[in-house]
Amino acid sequence: MTRQELQKLLTKKRTNLGYTHQEIADLLGTGITRQYYGMIEKGERRPSVNIAKKLGELLGINWTVFFE
């Protein structure tokens, strides 16, 4: 999955669920910041496996998309 495709997927899932970047960061319970989640969503940072799994569960996506 390209960086742009991942960005579109994450943005769509987040907005469909009605979450802000801050709410995603808070709901993960991993201590990441709003800014760090924003970088993940933009494809500027790759999450750890633990964070990817939690994001996948929260957003309803397969966590492995972050590593394709």
C-alpha positions as CSV (number, residue, x, y, z in Angstrom):
1,M,0.0,0.0,0.0
2,T,1.4,3.4,-1.0
3,R,1.8,6.2,1.5
4,Q,-1.1,8.1,-0.1
5,E,-3.4,5.0,0.0
6,L,-2.6,4.5,3.6
7,Q,-3.3,8.2,4.4
8,K,-6.6,8.0,2.6
9,L,-7.6,4.8,4.4
10,L,-6.7,6.1,7.9
11,T,-8.3,9.5,7.4
12,K,-11.5,7.9,6.0
13,K,-11.7,5.4,8.9
14,R,-11.0,8.0,11.5
15,T,-13.5,10.5,10.2
16,N,-16.2,7.9,9.6
17,L,-15.8,7.0,13.3
18,G,-16.0,10.7,14.2
19,Y,-12.6,10.8,15.9
20,T,-10.0,13.6,16.0
21,H,-6.3,12.9,16.0
22,Q,-6.3,13.7,19.8
23,E,-9.1,11.2,20.4
24,I,-7.3,8.4,18.5
25,A,-4.1,9.1,20.5
26,D,-6.1,9.0,23.8
27,L,-8.1,5.9,22.9
28,L,-5.1,3.9,22.1
29,G,-3.8,4.1,25.6
30,T,-0.2,3.8,24.5
31,G,0.9,7.3,25.4
32,I,1.4,8.5,21.9
33,T,0.7,12.1,21.2
34,R,-1.7,13.7,18.8
35,Q,1.2,14.9,16.7
36,Y,2.7,11.4,16.5
37,Y,-0.6,9.9,15.4
38,G,-0.8,12.7,12.7
39,M,2.6,11.7,11.5
40,I,1.4,8.0,11.3
41,E,-1.7,9.1,9.4
42,K,0.4,11.1,6.9
43,G,2.8,8.2,6.4
44,E,5.7,10.2,7.9
45,R,6.2,7.6,10.7
46,R,5.7,3.9,11.0
47,P,4.1,2.7,14.2
48,S,5.5,-0.1,16.3
49,V,3.8,-3.5,16.0
50,N,2.0,-2.9,19.3
51,I,0.6,0.5,18.2
52,A,-0.2,-0.8,14.8
53,K,-2.3,-3.7,16.3
54,K,-4.2,-1.3,18.6
55,L,-4.8,1.1,15.7
56,G,-6.1,-1.8,13.6
57,E,-8.5,-2.8,16.3
58,L,-9.7,0.7,16.9
59,L,-10.1,1.6,13.3
60,G,-11.3,-1.8,12.0
61,I,-8.4,-2.4,9.7
62,N,-5.8,-5.1,9.3
63,W,-2.7,-3.9,11.3
64,T,-0.3,-5.2,8.8
65,V,-1.2,-2.4,6.3
66,F,1.4,-0.3,8.1
67,F,4.2,-2.6,7.0
68,E,3.2,-3.4,3.4
